[in-house]
Amino acid sequence: MKVRVLITLKNGVLDPQGKAIEGALHGMGFDGASGVRQGKLIELDVTDASSAADAEEKARAMCDKLLANPVMESYTVEVLDAA
Amino acid sequence: MKVRVLITLKNGVLDPQGKAIEGALHGMGFDGASGVRQGKLIELDVTDASSAADAEEKARAMCDKLLANPVMESYTVEVLDAA
């Protein structure tokens, strides 16, 4: 089952990479860009999941143990298909 | 207007970071994880967009010019709210 994990920095955590991107966008004339935040996107296949709920639970366990830093980051898990 | 940009490596482009994550997941007992691909997530506010379609078009222009590498990466733009 295909799962998409979106990992973002929590609100209030400084995001220098996002600031750098924002500065570069402004430099290229995209003056309307603001509040740029950079996060991580991880797509994976959970092959041993019996259902979409099971796949989501397994992906959440992966996030808690490895993929995300719970101190600074929050994450969202989306099950993309139930094939 | 809040916009979310998902940037992923194109199919066929080697993803060593994804492979490393997959190896680590297997090492932690998540044997069902396969096909792990790591991408980038960029969230930003397009303040000078007149409509959702306009915000998407501006975000696509940003991707083409700065955010994504069109040779190796593909991207998806999602307008999160029309506020």
N, CA and C atoms of all chains as a GROMACS GRO file, in nm:
protein
  498
    1MET      N    1   0.083  -0.119   0.000
    1MET     CA    2   0.000   0.000   0.000
    1MET      C    3   0.088   0.125   0.000
    2LYS      N    4   0.066   0.212  -0.095
    2LYS     CA    5   0.148   0.333  -0.109
    2LYS      C    6   0.112   0.433   0.000
    3VAL      N    7   0.213   0.484   0.065
    3VAL     CA    8   0.192   0.579   0.173
    3VAL      C    9   0.280   0.701   0.147
    4ARG      N   10   0.224   0.818   0.174
    4ARG     CA   11   0.301   0.942   0.160
    4ARG      C   12   0.312   1.005   0.299
    5VAL      N   13   0.433   1.035   0.339
    5VAL     CA   14   0.457   1.098   0.469
    5VAL      C   15   0.508   1.239   0.446
    6LEU      N   16   0.440   1.337   0.504
    6LEU     CA   17   0.483   1.476   0.493
    6LEU      C   18   0.537   1.519   0.629
    7ILE      N   19   0.662   1.560   0.633
    7ILE     CA   20   0.725   1.598   0.759
    7ILE      C   21   0.756   1.747   0.754
    8THR      N   22   0.701   1.821   0.847
    8THR     CA   23   0.723   1.966   0.850
    8THR      C   24   0.779   2.007   0.986
    9LEU      N   25   0.853   2.114   0.986
    9LEU     CA   26   0.899   2.170   1.113
    9LEU      C   27   0.778   2.225   1.188
   10LYS      N   28   0.779   2.209   1.319
   10LYS     CA   29   0.670   2.264   1.398
   10LYS      C   30   0.671   2.416   1.391
   11ASN      N   31   0.555   2.474   1.412
   11ASN     CA   32   0.546   2.620   1.418
   11ASN      C   33   0.637   2.671   1.529
   12GLY      N   34   0.707   2.778   1.499
   12GLY     CA   35   0.794   2.836   1.600
   12GLY      C   36   0.937   2.787   1.589
   13VAL      N   37   0.958   2.676   1.517
   13VAL     CA   38   1.094   2.630   1.495
   13VAL      C   39   1.152   2.706   1.376
   14LEU      N   40   1.267   2.764   1.395
   14LEU     CA   41   1.330   2.844   1.290
   14LEU      C   42   1.362   2.758   1.169
   15ASP      N   43   1.336   2.808   1.049
   15ASP     CA   44   1.358   2.732   0.928
   15ASP      C   45   1.449   2.811   0.834
   16PRO      N   46   1.581   2.803   0.856
   16PRO     CA   47   1.673   2.883   0.774
   16PRO      C   48   1.668   2.846   0.626
   17GLN      N   49   1.644   2.718   0.597
   17GLN     CA   50   1.639   2.677   0.457
   17GLN      C   51   1.518   2.742   0.387
   18GLY      N   52   1.405   2.744   0.458
   18GLY     CA   53   1.287   2.811   0.404
   18GLY      C   54   1.313   2.959   0.382
   19LYS      N   55   1.382   3.021   0.477
   19LYS     CA   56   1.415   3.164   0.464
   19LYS      C   57   1.504   3.188   0.344
   20ALA      N   58   1.599   3.097   0.321
   20ALA     CA   59   1.690   3.111   0.207
   20ALA      C   60   1.612   3.101   0.077
   21ILE      N   61   1.519   3.005   0.071
   21ILE     CA   62   1.437   2.990  -0.050
   21ILE      C   63   1.354   3.116  -0.072
   22GLU      N   64   1.298   3.169   0.037
   22GLU     CA   65   1.215   3.289   0.026
   22GLU      C   66   1.298   3.406  -0.027
   23GLY      N   67   1.418   3.419   0.026
   23GLY     CA   68   1.506   3.526  -0.022
   23GLY      C   69   1.537   3.512  -0.170
   24ALA      N   70   1.564   3.388  -0.211
   24ALA     CA   71   1.595   3.364  -0.352
   24ALA      C   72   1.475   3.394  -0.440
   25LEU      N   73   1.355   3.357  -0.394
   25LEU     CA   74   1.233   3.385  -0.472
   25LEU      C   75   1.213   3.535  -0.487
   26HIS      N   76   1.235   3.609  -0.377
   26HIS     CA   77   1.219   3.754  -0.385
   26HIS      C   78   1.321   3.812  -0.484
   27GLY      N   79   1.442   3.759  -0.480
   27GLY     CA   80   1.546   3.806  -0.570
   27GLY      C   81   1.513   3.782  -0.716
   28MET      N   82   1.428   3.682  -0.742
   28MET     CA   83   1.388   3.652  -0.879
   28MET      C   84   1.258   3.720  -0.917
   29GLY      N   85   1.207   3.804  -0.830
   29GLY     CA   86   1.088   3.880  -0.865
   29GLY      C   87   0.957   3.823  -0.814
   30PHE      N   88   0.964   3.711  -0.744
   30PHE     CA   89   0.840   3.655  -0.687
   30PHE      C   90   0.814   3.722  -0.552
   31ASP      N   91   0.769   3.847  -0.557
   31ASP     CA   92   0.755   3.924  -0.433
   31ASP      C   93   0.642   3.874  -0.346
   32GLY      N   94   0.548   3.801  -0.406
   32GLY     CA   95   0.432   3.756  -0.329
   32GLY      C   96   0.460   3.634  -0.242
   33ALA      N   97   0.576   3.573  -0.257
   33ALA     CA   98   0.605   3.453  -0.178
   33ALA      C   99   0.640   3.492  -0.035
   34SER      N  100   0.571   3.433   0.060
   34SER     CA  101   0.605   3.460   0.200
   34SER      C  102   0.579   3.335   0.282
   35GLY      N  103   0.636   3.334   0.401
   35GLY     CA  104   0.614   3.221   0.491
   35GLY      C  105   0.658   3.088   0.431
   36VAL      N  106   0.772   3.088   0.361
   36VAL     CA  107   0.819   2.964   0.298
   36VAL      C  108   0.876   2.871   0.405
   37ARG      N  109   0.829   2.747   0.405
   37ARG     CA  110   0.881   2.646   0.499
   37ARG      C  111   0.919   2.524   0.417
   38GLN      N  112   1.036   2.470   0.444
   38GLN     CA  113   1.076   2.349   0.374
   38GLN      C  114   1.062   2.229   0.465
   39GLY      N  115   1.006   2.125   0.412
   39GLY     CA  116   0.993   2.000   0.487
   39GLY      C  117   1.041   1.883   0.404
   40LYS      N  118   1.007   1.764   0.450
   40LYS     CA  119   1.049   1.644   0.379
   40LYS      C  120   0.927   1.566   0.333
   41LEU      N  121   0.945   1.500   0.222
   41LEU     CA  122   0.840   1.415   0.167
   41LEU      C  123   0.900   1.276   0.153
   42ILE      N  124   0.834   1.178   0.210
   42ILE     CA  125   0.882   1.040   0.195
   42ILE      C  126   0.767   0.955   0.144
   43GLU      N  127   0.789   0.889   0.032
   43GLU     CA  128   0.689   0.799  -0.021
   43GLU      C  129   0.741   0.657  -0.008
   44LEU      N  130   0.656   0.568   0.037
   44LEU     CA  131   0.700   0.429   0.048
   44LEU      C  132   0.582   0.337   0.030
   45ASP      N  133   0.618   0.211   0.010
   45ASP     CA  134   0.519   0.107  -0.009
   45ASP      C  135   0.522   0.021   0.118
   46VAL      N  136   0.408   0.006   0.184
   46VAL     CA  137   0.400  -0.083   0.300
   46VAL      C  138   0.340  -0.214   0.250
   47THR      N  139   0.426  -0.310   0.224
   47THR     CA  140   0.380  -0.432   0.155
   47THR      C  141   0.309  -0.530   0.249
   48ASP      N  142   0.333  -0.516   0.380
   48ASP     CA  143   0.273  -0.615   0.471
   48ASP      C  144   0.153  -0.559   0.546
   49ALA      N  145   0.087  -0.461   0.488
   49ALA     CA  146  -0.030  -0.402   0.555
   49ALA      C  147  -0.156  -0.473   0.508
   50SER      N  148  -0.245  -0.501   0.603
   50SER     CA  149  -0.367  -0.574   0.568
   50SER      C  150  -0.479  -0.479   0.526
   51SER      N  151  -0.467  -0.352   0.563
   51SER     CA  152  -0.571  -0.256   0.530
   51SER      C  153  -0.508  -0.117   0.526
   52ALA      N  154  -0.586  -0.020   0.479
   52ALA     CA  155  -0.535   0.117   0.475
   52ALA      C  156  -0.503   0.168   0.615
   53ALA      N  157  -0.590   0.132   0.713
   53ALA     CA  158  -0.567   0.176   0.851
   53ALA      C  159  -0.439   0.114   0.905
   54ASP      N  160  -0.415  -0.012   0.870
   54ASP     CA  161  -0.294  -0.080   0.915
   54ASP      C  162  -0.170  -0.016   0.854
   55ALA      N  163  -0.178   0.018   0.725
   55ALA     CA  164  -0.066   0.084   0.658
   55ALA      C  165  -0.035   0.217   0.725
   56GLU      N  166  -0.142   0.292   0.758
   56GLU     CA  167  -0.121   0.422   0.822
   56GLU      C  168  -0.056   0.405   0.959
   57GLU      N  169  -0.102   0.304   1.032
   57GLU     CA  170  -0.046   0.281   1.165
   57GLU      C  171   0.102   0.244   1.157
   58LYS      N  172   0.135   0.157   1.060
   58LYS     CA  173   0.276   0.117   1.044
   58LYS      C  174   0.361   0.238   1.005
   59ALA      N  175   0.308   0.322   0.915
   59ALA     CA  176   0.384   0.439   0.872
   59ALA      C  177   0.404   0.535   0.990
   60ARG      N  178   0.302   0.546   1.075
   60ARG     CA  179   0.316   0.634   1.193
   60ARG      C  180   0.424   0.581   1.288
   61ALA      N  181   0.428   0.448   1.301
   61ALA     CA  182   0.532   0.388   1.386
   61ALA      C  183   0.670   0.419   1.328
   62MET      N  184   0.682   0.411   1.195
   62MET     CA  185   0.812   0.443   1.131
   62MET      C  186   0.850   0.588   1.158
   63CYS      N  187   0.750   0.677   1.150
   63CYS     CA  188   0.778   0.819   1.176
   63CYS      C  189   0.826   0.840   1.318
   64ASP      N  190   0.755   0.778   1.413
   64ASP     CA  191   0.789   0.798   1.553
   64ASP      C  192   0.929   0.747   1.584
   65LYS      N  193   0.967   0.637   1.517
   65LYS     CA  194   1.094   0.573   1.552
   65LYS      C  195   1.211   0.620   1.469
   66LEU      N  196   1.185   0.666   1.346
   66LEU     CA  197   1.300   0.697   1.260
   66LEU      C  198   1.281   0.823   1.175
   67LEU      N  199   1.168   0.833   1.107
   67LEU     CA  200   1.161   0.932   0.998
   67LEU      C  201   1.154   1.076   1.047
   68ALA      N  202   1.080   1.099   1.155
   68ALA     CA  203   1.063   1.236   1.202
   68ALA      C  204   1.128   1.254   1.339
   69ASN      N  205   1.169   1.375   1.366
   69ASN     CA  206   1.220   1.411   1.498
   69ASN      C  207   1.104   1.474   1.575
   70PRO      N  208   1.047   1.399   1.670
   70PRO     CA  209   0.925   1.449   1.736
   70PRO      C  210   0.946   1.577   1.816
   71VAL      N  211   1.070   1.611   1.844
   71VAL     CA  212   1.095   1.734   1.920
   71VAL      C  213   1.069   1.857   1.831
   72MET      N  214   1.111   1.848   1.706
   72MET     CA  215   1.106   1.964   1.619
   72MET      C  216   1.007   1.952   1.505
   73GLU      N  217   0.968   1.830   1.474
   73GLU     CA  218   0.891   1.809   1.351
   73GLU      C  219   0.755   1.746   1.380
   74SER      N  220   0.660   1.777   1.297
   74SER     CA  221   0.533   1.705   1.301
   74SER      C  222   0.515   1.639   1.165
   75TYR      N  223   0.429   1.539   1.160
   75TYR     CA  224   0.416   1.468   1.033
   75TYR      C  225   0.270   1.434   1.006
   76THR      N  226   0.243   1.413   0.878
   76THR     CA  227   0.111   1.373   0.831
   76THR      C  228   0.130   1.248   0.746
   77VAL      N  229   0.043   1.151   0.765
   77VAL     CA  230   0.051   1.028   0.686
   77VAL      C  231  -0.073   1.020   0.598
   78GLU      N  232  -0.052   0.999   0.468
   78GLU     CA  233  -0.164   0.982   0.376
   78GLU      C  234  -0.148   0.848   0.305
   79VAL      N  235  -0.250   0.766   0.309
   79VAL     CA  236  -0.248   0.641   0.233
   79VAL      C  237  -0.298   0.673   0.092
   80LEU      N  238  -0.214   0.648  -0.008
   80LEU     CA  239  -0.246   0.695  -0.144
   80LEU      C  240  -0.338   0.601  -0.219
   81ASP      N  241  -0.322   0.472  -0.201
   81ASP     CA  242  -0.414   0.379  -0.265
   81ASP      C  243  -0.428   0.257  -0.175
   82ALA      N  244  -0.533   0.185  -0.194
   82ALA     CA  245  -0.558   0.067  -0.112
   82ALA      C  246  -0.537  -0.058  -0.195
   83ALA      N  247  -0.454  -0.048  -0.298
   83ALA     CA  248  -0.434  -0.162  -0.388
   83ALA      C  249  -0.352  -0.271  -0.317
   84MET      N  250  -0.251   3.303  -0.037
   84MET     CA  251  -0.305   3.171  -0.059
   84MET      C  252  -0.200   3.065  -0.030
   85LYS      N  253  -0.231   2.973   0.057
   85LYS     CA  254  -0.134   2.870   0.096
   85LYS      C  255  -0.117   2.769  -0.016
   86VAL      N  256   0.006   2.741  -0.049
   86VAL     CA  257   0.035   2.645  -0.155
   86VAL      C  258   0.134   2.542  -0.103
   87ARG      N  259   0.111   2.418  -0.140
   87ARG     CA  260   0.204   2.311  -0.104
   87ARG      C  261   0.265   2.255  -0.231
   88VAL      N  262   0.396   2.250  -0.233
   88VAL     CA  263   0.467   2.196  -0.349
   88VAL      C  264   0.537   2.067  -0.308
   89LEU      N  265   0.508   1.960  -0.380
   89LEU     CA  266   0.572   1.832  -0.355
   89LEU      C  267   0.670   1.805  -0.469
   90ILE      N  268   0.796   1.787  -0.436
   90ILE     CA  269   0.898   1.766  -0.537
   90ILE      C  270   0.955   1.626  -0.519
   91THR      N  271   0.944   1.545  -0.623
   91THR     CA  272   0.994   1.408  -0.615
   91THR      C  273   1.092   1.383  -0.728
   92LEU      N  274   1.182   1.291  -0.704
   92LEU     CA  275   1.273   1.249  -0.811
   92LEU      C  276   1.191   1.174  -0.915
   93LYS      N  277   1.226   1.193  -1.042
   93LYS     CA  278   1.157   1.120  -1.147
   93LYS      C  279   1.185   0.971  -1.135
   94ASN      N  280   1.093   0.892  -1.186
   94ASN     CA  281   1.115   0.748  -1.190
   94ASN      C  282   1.242   0.719  -1.268
   95GLY      N  283   1.320   0.626  -1.217
   95GLY     CA  284   1.442   0.589  -1.286
   95GLY      C  285   1.563   0.664  -1.236
   96VAL      N  286   1.542   0.774  -1.166
   96VAL     CA  287   1.655   0.846  -1.107
   96VAL      C  288   1.688   0.779  -0.974
   97LEU      N  289   1.814   0.743  -0.958
   97LEU     CA  290   1.859   0.675  -0.837
   97LEU      C  291   1.838   0.763  -0.714
   98ASP      N  292   1.789   0.704  -0.606
   98ASP     CA  293   1.761   0.780  -0.485
   98ASP      C  294   1.835   0.717  -0.366
   99PRO      N  295   1.964   0.750  -0.351
   99PRO     CA  296   2.043   0.688  -0.244
   99PRO      C  297   1.988   0.719  -0.105
  100GLN      N  298   1.932   0.838  -0.088
  100GLN     CA  299   1.878   0.874   0.044
  100GLN      C  300   1.758   0.786   0.078
  101GLY      N  301   1.674   0.764  -0.022
  101GLY     CA  302   1.560   0.674  -0.001
  101GLY      C  303   1.606   0.533   0.032
  102LYS      N  304   1.709   0.488  -0.039
  102LYS     CA  305   1.764   0.354  -0.013
  102LYS      C  306   1.818   0.344   0.130
  103ALA      N  307   1.884   0.451   0.175
  103ALA     CA  308   1.940   0.451   0.310
  103ALA      C  309   1.828   0.443   0.414
  104ILE      N  310   1.719   0.519   0.389
  104ILE     CA  311   1.606   0.516   0.481
  104ILE      C  312   1.546   0.375   0.483
  105GLU      N  313   1.534   0.316   0.364
  105GLU     CA  314   1.476   0.182   0.355
  105GLU      C  315   1.561   0.082   0.432
  106GLY      N  316   1.693   0.091   0.416
  106GLY     CA  317   1.782   0.001   0.490
  106GLY      C  318   1.766   0.018   0.640
  107ALA      N  319   1.755   0.143   0.685
  107ALA     CA  320   1.740   0.169   0.828
  107ALA      C  321   1.607   0.114   0.878
  108LEU      N  322   1.500   0.130   0.799
  108LEU     CA  323   1.369   0.077   0.840
  108LEU      C  324   1.375  -0.075   0.853
  109HIS      N  325   1.441  -0.140   0.756
  109HIS     CA  326   1.453  -0.286   0.764
  109HIS      C  327   1.531  -0.326   0.889
  110GLY      N  328   1.636  -0.251   0.917
  110GLY     CA  329   1.716  -0.279   1.035
  110GLY      C  330   1.639  -0.265   1.165
  111MET      N  331   1.532  -0.185   1.162
  111MET     CA  332   1.450  -0.166   1.282
  111MET      C  333   1.331  -0.260   1.283
  112GLY      N  334   1.324  -0.349   1.189
  112GLY     CA  335   1.218  -0.448   1.191
  112GLY      C  336   1.098  -0.416   1.103
  113PHE      N  337   1.103  -0.303   1.033
  113PHE     CA  338   0.992  -0.270   0.942
  113PHE      C  339   1.019  -0.337   0.807
  114ASP      N  340   0.999  -0.468   0.802
  114ASP     CA  341   1.037  -0.543   0.682
  114ASP      C  342   0.944  -0.514   0.564
  115GLY      N  343   0.825  -0.463   0.593
  115GLY     CA  344   0.729  -0.438   0.486
  115GLY      C  345   0.755  -0.312   0.406
  116ALA      N  346   0.851  -0.229   0.452
  116ALA     CA  347   0.877  -0.103   0.382
  116ALA      C  348   0.957  -0.130   0.255
  117SER      N  349   0.908  -0.083   0.142
  117SER     CA  350   0.984  -0.100   0.019
  117SER      C  351   0.960   0.021  -0.071
  118GLY      N  352   1.045   0.035  -0.168
  118GLY     CA  353   1.030   0.145  -0.263
  118GLY      C  354   1.030   0.282  -0.198
  119VAL      N  355   1.116   0.302  -0.100
  119VAL     CA  356   1.118   0.430  -0.030
  119VAL      C  357   1.184   0.536  -0.118
  120ARG      N  358   1.117   0.649  -0.134
  120ARG     CA  359   1.171   0.761  -0.212
  120ARG      C  360   1.160   0.886  -0.127
  121GLN      N  361   1.268   0.961  -0.123
  121GLN     CA  362   1.263   1.085  -0.047
  121GLN      C  363   1.253   1.203  -0.141
  122GLY      N  364   1.165   1.294  -0.108
  122GLY     CA  365   1.150   1.415  -0.188
  122GLY      C  366   1.149   1.537  -0.098
  123LYS      N  367   1.107   1.648  -0.155
  123LYS     CA  368   1.102   1.773  -0.079
  123LYS      C  369   0.960   1.824  -0.072
  124LEU      N  370   0.933   1.889   0.036
  124LEU     CA  371   0.803   1.951   0.058
  124LEU      C  372   0.828   2.098   0.084
  125ILE      N  373   0.764   2.184   0.008
  125ILE     CA  374   0.779   2.327   0.032
  125ILE      C  375   0.640   2.387   0.047
  126GLU      N  376   0.616   2.453   0.157
  126GLU     CA  377   0.488   2.521   0.178
  126GLU      C  378   0.514   2.670   0.176
  127LEU      N  379   0.430   2.742   0.107
  127LEU     CA  380   0.448   2.887   0.105
  127LEU      C  381   0.314   2.956   0.086
  128ASP      N  382   0.318   3.084   0.111
  128ASP     CA  383   0.200   3.167   0.098
  128ASP      C  384   0.221   3.255  -0.025
  129VAL      N  385   0.129   3.249  -0.120
  129VAL     CA  386   0.138   3.338  -0.236
  129VAL      C  387   0.042   3.453  -0.208
  130THR      N  388   0.098   3.565  -0.163
  130THR     CA  389   0.012   3.672  -0.113
  130THR      C  390  -0.048   3.756  -0.225
  131ASP      N  391   0.014   3.753  -0.344
  131ASP     CA  392  -0.036   3.841  -0.450
  131ASP      C  393  -0.115   3.765  -0.556
  132ALA      N  394  -0.176   3.653  -0.517
  132ALA     CA  395  -0.254   3.576  -0.613
  132ALA      C  396  -0.400   3.619  -0.605
  133SER      N  397  -0.461   3.632  -0.722
  133SER     CA  398  -0.600   3.678  -0.726
  133SER      C  399  -0.698   3.562  -0.715
  134SER      N  400  -0.653   3.442  -0.743
  134SER     CA  401  -0.741   3.326  -0.738
  134SER      C  402  -0.657   3.202  -0.714
  135ALA      N  403  -0.724   3.090  -0.687
  135ALA     CA  404  -0.651   2.966  -0.665
  135ALA      C  405  -0.571   2.928  -0.789
  136ALA      N  406  -0.632   2.948  -0.908
  136ALA     CA  407  -0.562   2.914  -1.032
  136ALA      C  408  -0.439   3.002  -1.050
  137ASP      N  409  -0.451   3.128  -1.012
  137ASP     CA  410  -0.338   3.220  -1.023
  137ASP      C  411  -0.227   3.179  -0.928
  138ALA      N  412  -0.265   3.140  -0.804
  138ALA     CA  413  -0.166   3.095  -0.707
  138ALA      C  414  -0.092   2.973  -0.759
  139GLU      N  415  -0.167   2.880  -0.819
  139GLU     CA  416  -0.104   2.759  -0.870
  139GLU      C  417  -0.008   2.792  -0.983
  140GLU      N  418  -0.051   2.884  -1.071
  140GLU     CA  419   0.036   2.921  -1.182
  140GLU      C  420   0.164   2.986  -1.133
  141LYS      N  421   0.152   3.076  -1.032
  141LYS     CA  422   0.272   3.141  -0.978
  141LYS      C  423   0.364   3.038  -0.913
  142ALA      N  424   0.305   2.942  -0.840
  142ALA     CA  425   0.387   2.840  -0.774
  142ALA      C  426   0.458   2.754  -0.878
  143ARG      N  427   0.388   2.725  -0.988
  143ARG     CA  428   0.452   2.645  -1.095
  143ARG      C  429   0.570   2.721  -1.156
  144ALA      N  430   0.552   2.853  -1.172
  144ALA     CA  431   0.662   2.934  -1.225
  144ALA      C  432   0.782   2.929  -1.130
  145MET      N  433   0.754   2.934  -0.999
  145MET     CA  434   0.863   2.926  -0.900
  145MET      C  435   0.935   2.793  -0.911
  146CYS      N  436   0.857   2.684  -0.930
  146CYS     CA  437   0.918   2.552  -0.943
  146CYS      C  438   1.007   2.545  -1.064
  147ASP      N  439   0.956   2.596  -1.177
  147ASP     CA  440   1.032   2.586  -1.301
  147ASP      C  441   1.161   2.666  -1.294
  148LYS      N  442   1.157   2.779  -1.222
  148LYS     CA  443   1.273   2.867  -1.221
  148LYS      C  444   1.368   2.841  -1.106
  149LEU      N  445   1.318   2.786  -0.994
  149LEU     CA  446   1.407   2.774  -0.878
  149LEU      C  447   1.389   2.645  -0.799
  150LEU      N  448   1.267   2.611  -0.765
  150LEU     CA  449   1.248   2.510  -0.661
  150LEU      C  450   1.284   2.369  -0.706
  151ALA      N  451   1.249   2.335  -0.829
  151ALA     CA  452   1.273   2.198  -0.875
  151ALA      C  453   1.377   2.198  -0.987
  152ASN      N  454   1.446   2.088  -0.998
  152ASN     CA  455   1.538   2.066  -1.108
  152ASN      C  456   1.465   1.985  -1.214
  153PRO      N  457   1.423   2.049  -1.322
  153PRO     CA  458   1.336   1.980  -1.419
  153PRO      C  459   1.402   1.861  -1.486
  154VAL      N  460   1.534   1.852  -1.478
  154VAL     CA  461   1.602   1.739  -1.540
  154VAL      C  462   1.576   1.610  -1.460
  155MET      N  463   1.579   1.623  -1.328
  155MET     CA  464   1.571   1.504  -1.243
  155MET      C  465   1.443   1.495  -1.162
  156GLU      N  466   1.374   1.605  -1.147
  156GLU     CA  467   1.263   1.607  -1.053
  156GLU      C  468   1.132   1.645  -1.120
  157SER      N  469   1.025   1.592  -1.067
  157SER     CA  470   0.893   1.639  -1.109
  157SER      C  471   0.825   1.697  -0.985
  158TYR      N  472   0.723   1.778  -1.008
  158TYR     CA  473   0.661   1.843  -0.893
  158TYR      C  474   0.509   1.847  -0.908
  159THR      N  475   0.444   1.859  -0.794
  159THR     CA  476   0.299   1.871  -0.788
  159THR      C  477   0.268   1.994  -0.705
  160VAL      N  478   0.175   2.074  -0.749
  160VAL     CA  479   0.136   2.194  -0.674
  160VAL      C  480  -0.007   2.176  -0.626
  161GLU      N  481  -0.028   2.196  -0.496
  161GLU     CA  482  -0.164   2.188  -0.440
  161GLU      C  483  -0.195   2.320  -0.371
  162VAL      N  484  -0.305   2.381  -0.407
  162VAL     CA  485  -0.349   2.502  -0.336
  162VAL      C  486  -0.430   2.457  -0.215
  163LEU      N  487  -0.384   2.493  -0.095
  163LEU     CA  488  -0.443   2.438   0.027
  163LEU      C  489  -0.571   2.509   0.069
  164ASP      N  490  -0.574   2.639   0.054
  164ASP     CA  491  -0.698   2.710   0.087
  164ASP      C  492  -0.708   2.831  -0.006
  165ALA      N  493  -0.826   2.879  -0.020
  165ALA     CA  494  -0.848   2.993  -0.108
  165ALA      C  495  -0.875   3.118  -0.025
  166ALA      N  496  -0.824   3.120   0.097
  166ALA     CA  497  -0.852   3.232   0.188
  166ALA      C  498  -0.776   3.357   0.143
   0.00000   0.00000   0.00000
